Amino acid sequence: MKLLPKDLLRKLQAQDPYHPTGPGRELRKDEELVLAKWFTPDANWTWYAVSASQDEESGDVQFFGLVDGLEVELGYFWLSELERVRGKLGLPVERDLYWEPITLDKLMEEKERAA
C-alpha cells in the first residue's frame, strides 16, 4: 500500500499556506481539514496530516498535523520517518484507507476527551 498517493499529496499541498496552490494565509483550526491518517498496527502511534510540502532537493514530504504517540501534539513530521517506523512486531506504518476528513479542532477535542 502506498503511504502517500499523488492525489492525496495534491490535496494536502492545497492546504499549505506557502504552496502556490495553497490558501495564501494561515488557516484557523476550524478551517483546517485533517485529510490523512497513518498508524502503526502493532504500536500505539497515529499521525494525522493537515498540509504537506515537498522538499525540492530530496523529494521528501513534510507534513503538518497532529501526532498521537507518547503524548498528543501538533507539529511536523516527514514521509521518510513514516516509511522507517516499525512497531513492536516489525510491522510498517499503514494509511487509514477509510479515514473521513474532519477539522483539526474537532480532532483535538476528540483527543482531549479520550485522554
CYANA upper distance limits for C-alpha pairs under 8 A (distance plus 0.5 A):
  1 MET  CA     94 GLU  CA      8.02
  1 MET  CA     95 ARG  CA      8.38
  2 LYS  CA     95 ARG  CA      8.35
  3 LEU  CA     38 TRP  CA      8.42
  3 LEU  CA     83 GLU  CA      8.46
  3 LEU  CA     94 GLU  CA      7.16
  3 LEU  CA     95 ARG  CA      6.15
  4 LEU  CA      8 LEU  CA      6.85
  4 LEU  CA      9 LEU  CA      6.89
  5 PRO  CA      9 LEU  CA      6.90
  6 LYS  CA     10 ARG  CA      6.77
  7 ASP  CA     11 LYS  CA      6.90
  8 LEU  CA     12 LEU  CA      6.69
  8 LEU  CA     35 LEU  CA      8.38
  8 LEU  CA     36 ALA  CA      8.38
  9 LEU  CA     13 GLN  CA      6.55
  9 LEU  CA     52 ALA  CA      7.39
 10 ARG  CA     14 ALA  CA      6.68
 11 LYS  CA     15 GLN  CA      7.43
 11 LYS  CA     35 LEU  CA      8.27
 11 LYS  CA     51 SER  CA      8.45
 12 LEU  CA     16 ASP  CA      7.31
 12 LEU  CA     35 LEU  CA      7.44
 12 LEU  CA     49 ALA  CA      8.10
 12 LEU  CA     50 VAL  CA      6.81
 12 LEU  CA     51 SER  CA      4.82
 12 LEU  CA     52 ALA  CA      5.59
 12 LEU  CA     53 SER  CA      8.47
 13 GLN  CA     19 HIS  CA      6.73
 13 GLN  CA     21 THR  CA      7.45
 13 GLN  CA     22 GLY  CA      6.89
 13 GLN  CA     51 SER  CA      6.17
 13 GLN  CA     52 ALA  CA      5.44
 13 GLN  CA     53 SER  CA      6.43
 14 ALA  CA     19 HIS  CA      7.41
 14 ALA  CA     21 THR  CA      5.58
 14 ALA  CA     22 GLY  CA      4.69
 14 ALA  CA     23 PRO  CA      7.42
 14 ALA  CA     51 SER  CA      7.90
 15 GLN  CA     19 HIS  CA      8.46
 15 GLN  CA     21 THR  CA      8.47
 15 GLN  CA     22 GLY  CA      5.62
 15 GLN  CA     23 PRO  CA      6.80
 15 GLN  CA     32 GLU  CA      7.91
 15 GLN  CA     50 VAL  CA      7.48
 15 GLN  CA     51 SER  CA      5.69
 15 GLN  CA     52 ALA  CA      8.09
 16 ASP  CA     21 THR  CA      8.48
 16 ASP  CA     22 GLY  CA      5.57
 16 ASP  CA     23 PRO  CA      7.53
 16 ASP  CA     51 SER  CA      5.57
 16 ASP  CA     52 ALA  CA      6.61
 16 ASP  CA     53 SER  CA      7.42
 17 PRO  CA     22 GLY  CA      5.50
 17 PRO  CA     23 PRO  CA      5.81
 17 PRO  CA     24 GLY  CA      5.27
 17 PRO  CA     25 ARG  CA      5.49
 17 PRO  CA     26 GLU  CA      6.06
 17 PRO  CA     27 LEU  CA      7.99
 18 TYR  CA     22 GLY  CA      6.87
 18 TYR  CA     23 PRO  CA      8.50
 18 TYR  CA     24 GLY  CA      6.81
 18 TYR  CA     25 ARG  CA      8.15
 19 HIS  CA     24 GLY  CA      8.17
 19 HIS  CA     53 SER  CA      7.61
 20 PRO  CA     24 GLY  CA      8.30
 23 PRO  CA     27 LEU  CA      8.31
 27 LEU  CA     31 GLU  CA      6.40
 27 LEU  CA     32 GLU  CA      6.49
 28 ARG  CA     32 GLU  CA      6.77
 29 LYS  CA    103 THR  CA      7.38
 29 LYS  CA    104 LEU  CA      5.84
 29 LYS  CA    105 ASP  CA      5.63
 30 ASP  CA    103 THR  CA      6.24
 30 ASP  CA    104 LEU  CA      6.88
 30 ASP  CA    105 ASP  CA      5.92
 30 ASP  CA    106 LYS  CA      8.16
 31 GLU  CA    103 THR  CA      6.86
 31 GLU  CA    104 LEU  CA      8.14
 32 GLU  CA     50 VAL  CA      6.88
 32 GLU  CA    103 THR  CA      5.93
 32 GLU  CA    104 LEU  CA      6.12
 32 GLU  CA    105 ASP  CA      8.48
 33 LEU  CA     50 VAL  CA      6.31
 33 LEU  CA    101 PRO  CA      6.58
 33 LEU  CA    102 ILE  CA      5.97
 33 LEU  CA    103 THR  CA      4.84
 33 LEU  CA    104 LEU  CA      6.37
 34 VAL  CA     48 TYR  CA      6.80
 34 VAL  CA     49 ALA  CA      6.02
 34 VAL  CA     50 VAL  CA      5.03
 34 VAL  CA     65 GLY  CA      8.01
 34 VAL  CA    101 PRO  CA      5.80
 34 VAL  CA    102 ILE  CA      6.02
 34 VAL  CA    103 THR  CA      6.24
 34 VAL  CA    104 LEU  CA      6.25
 35 LEU  CA     48 TYR  CA      7.99
 35 LEU  CA     49 ALA  CA      6.51
 35 LEU  CA     50 VAL  CA      6.33
 35 LEU  CA     99 TRP  CA      8.38
 35 LEU  CA    100 GLU  CA      8.04
 35 LEU  CA    101 PRO  CA      5.45
 35 LEU  CA    102 ILE  CA      7.91
 36 ALA  CA     48 TYR  CA      6.12
 36 ALA  CA     49 ALA  CA      5.68
 36 ALA  CA     50 VAL  CA      7.78
 36 ALA  CA     95 ARG  CA      8.03
 36 ALA  CA     96 ASP  CA      7.93
 36 ALA  CA     99 TRP  CA      7.26
 36 ALA  CA    101 PRO  CA      7.67
 37 LYS  CA     46 THR  CA      7.54
 37 LYS  CA     47 TRP  CA      6.15
 37 LYS  CA     48 TYR  CA      5.00
 37 LYS  CA     49 ALA  CA      6.99
 37 LYS  CA     95 ARG  CA      6.41
 37 LYS  CA     96 ASP  CA      6.01
 37 LYS  CA     99 TRP  CA      7.03
 38 TRP  CA     46 THR  CA      6.20
 38 TRP  CA     47 TRP  CA      5.62
 38 TRP  CA     48 TYR  CA      7.02
 38 TRP  CA     93 VAL  CA      6.97
 38 TRP  CA     94 GLU  CA      5.96
 38 TRP  CA     95 ARG  CA      4.78
 38 TRP  CA     96 ASP  CA      6.23
 39 PHE  CA     44 ASN  CA      8.30
 39 PHE  CA     45 TRP  CA      6.28
 39 PHE  CA     46 THR  CA      4.82
 39 PHE  CA     47 TRP  CA      6.76
 39 PHE  CA     93 VAL  CA      5.97
 39 PHE  CA     94 GLU  CA      6.05
 39 PHE  CA     95 ARG  CA      7.02
 39 PHE  CA     96 ASP  CA      7.76
 40 THR  CA     44 ASN  CA      7.04
 40 THR  CA     45 TRP  CA      6.21
 40 THR  CA     46 THR  CA      7.17
 40 THR  CA     86 ARG  CA      7.73
 40 THR  CA     87 GLY  CA      6.58
 40 THR  CA     91 LEU  CA      7.74
 40 THR  CA     92 PRO  CA      7.07
 40 THR  CA     93 VAL  CA      5.17
 40 THR  CA     94 GLU  CA      6.88
 41 PRO  CA     87 GLY  CA      7.77
 41 PRO  CA     91 LEU  CA      7.37
 41 PRO  CA     92 PRO  CA      8.22
 41 PRO  CA     93 VAL  CA      7.47
 41 PRO  CA     94 GLU  CA      7.78
 42 ASP  CA     87 GLY  CA      5.62
 42 ASP  CA     88 LYS  CA      6.37
 42 ASP  CA     89 LEU  CA      6.66
 42 ASP  CA     90 GLY  CA      8.35
 42 ASP  CA     91 LEU  CA      7.04
 43 ALA  CA     87 GLY  CA      5.52
 43 ALA  CA     88 LYS  CA      6.70
 44 ASN  CA     68 ASP  CA      8.49
 44 ASN  CA     69 GLY  CA      6.68
 45 TRP  CA     67 VAL  CA      8.00
 45 TRP  CA     68 ASP  CA      6.15
 45 TRP  CA     69 GLY  CA      4.93
 45 TRP  CA     70 LEU  CA      8.30
 46 THR  CA     67 VAL  CA      6.42
 46 THR  CA     68 ASP  CA      5.59
 46 THR  CA     69 GLY  CA      6.93
 47 TRP  CA     65 GLY  CA      7.81
 47 TRP  CA     66 LEU  CA      6.53
 47 TRP  CA     67 VAL  CA      5.10
 47 TRP  CA     68 ASP  CA      6.83
 48 TYR  CA     65 GLY  CA      5.89
 48 TYR  CA     66 LEU  CA      5.62
 48 TYR  CA     67 VAL  CA      6.77
 49 ALA  CA     63 PHE  CA      6.44
 49 ALA  CA     64 PHE  CA      6.27
 49 ALA  CA     65 GLY  CA      4.89
 49 ALA  CA     66 LEU  CA      7.17
 50 VAL  CA     63 PHE  CA      7.67
 50 VAL  CA     64 PHE  CA      6.23
 50 VAL  CA     65 GLY  CA      5.60
 50 VAL  CA    104 LEU  CA      8.07
 51 SER  CA     63 PHE  CA      6.14
 51 SER  CA     64 PHE  CA      5.83
 51 SER  CA     65 GLY  CA      7.56
 52 ALA  CA     61 VAL  CA      6.99
 52 ALA  CA     62 GLN  CA      6.01
 52 ALA  CA     63 PHE  CA      4.85
 52 ALA  CA     64 PHE  CA      6.79
 53 SER  CA     61 VAL  CA      6.18
 53 SER  CA     62 GLN  CA      5.88
 53 SER  CA     63 PHE  CA      7.11
 54 GLN  CA     59 GLY  CA      6.46
 54 GLN  CA     60 ASP  CA      6.29
 54 GLN  CA     61 VAL  CA      4.82
 54 GLN  CA     62 GLN  CA      6.70
 55 ASP  CA     59 GLY  CA      5.57
 55 ASP  CA     60 ASP  CA      5.98
 55 ASP  CA     61 VAL  CA      6.61
 55 ASP  CA     62 GLN  CA      7.97
 56 GLU  CA     60 ASP  CA      8.43
 60 ASP  CA     78 TRP  CA      7.54
 60 ASP  CA     79 LEU  CA      6.87
 60 ASP  CA     80 SER  CA      7.01
 61 VAL  CA     78 TRP  CA      6.19
 61 VAL  CA     79 LEU  CA      5.85
 61 VAL  CA     80 SER  CA      8.05
 62 GLN  CA     76 TYR  CA      7.15
 62 GLN  CA     77 PHE  CA      6.24
 62 GLN  CA     78 TRP  CA      4.95
 62 GLN  CA     79 LEU  CA      6.89
 63 PHE  CA     76 TYR  CA      5.96
 63 PHE  CA     77 PHE  CA      5.83
 63 PHE  CA     78 TRP  CA      6.49
 63 PHE  CA     79 LEU  CA      8.02
 64 PHE  CA     74 LEU  CA      8.06
 64 PHE  CA     75 GLY  CA      6.20
 64 PHE  CA     76 TYR  CA      5.06
 64 PHE  CA     77 PHE  CA      7.15
 65 GLY  CA     74 LEU  CA      6.13
 65 GLY  CA     75 GLY  CA      6.20
 65 GLY  CA     76 TYR  CA      6.86
 65 GLY  CA     77 PHE  CA      8.40
 66 LEU  CA     72 VAL  CA      7.47
 66 LEU  CA     73 GLU  CA      6.12
 66 LEU  CA     74 LEU  CA      4.94
 66 LEU  CA     75 GLY  CA      6.74
 67 VAL  CA     71 GLU  CA      8.30
 67 VAL  CA     72 VAL  CA      6.20
 67 VAL  CA     73 GLU  CA      6.01
 67 VAL  CA     74 LEU  CA      6.83
 67 VAL  CA     75 GLY  CA      7.79
 68 ASP  CA     72 VAL  CA      4.92
 68 ASP  CA     73 GLU  CA      7.18
 72 VAL  CA    111 LYS  CA      8.08
 77 PHE  CA     81 GLU  CA      7.57
 78 TRP  CA     82 LEU  CA      7.18
 79 LEU  CA     83 GLU  CA      6.76
 80 SER  CA     84 ARG  CA      6.81
 81 GLU  CA     85 VAL  CA      6.70
 82 LEU  CA     93 VAL  CA      6.72
 83 GLU  CA     92 PRO  CA      7.64
 83 GLU  CA     93 VAL  CA      7.30
 84 ARG  CA     92 PRO  CA      8.05
 85 VAL  CA     92 PRO  CA      6.76
 85 VAL  CA     93 VAL  CA      6.99
 86 ARG  CA     90 GLY  CA      5.43
 86 ARG  CA     91 LEU  CA      5.81
 86 ARG  CA     92 PRO  CA      5.40
 86 ARG  CA     93 VAL  CA      7.19
 87 GLY  CA     91 LEU  CA      6.03
 87 GLY  CA     92 PRO  CA      7.35
 87 GLY  CA     93 VAL  CA      8.46
102 ILE  CA    106 LYS  CA      7.19
102 ILE  CA    107 LEU  CA      7.30
103 THR  CA    107 LEU  CA      6.94
104 LEU  CA    108 MET  CA      6.64
105 ASP  CA    109 GLU  CA      6.69
106 LYS  CA    110 GLU  CA      6.74
107 LEU  CA    111 LYS  CA      6.74
108 MET  CA    112 GLU  CA      6.65
109 GLU  CA    113 ARG  CA      6.72
110 GLU  CA    114 ALA  CA      6.73
111 LYS  CA    115 ALA  CA      6.74
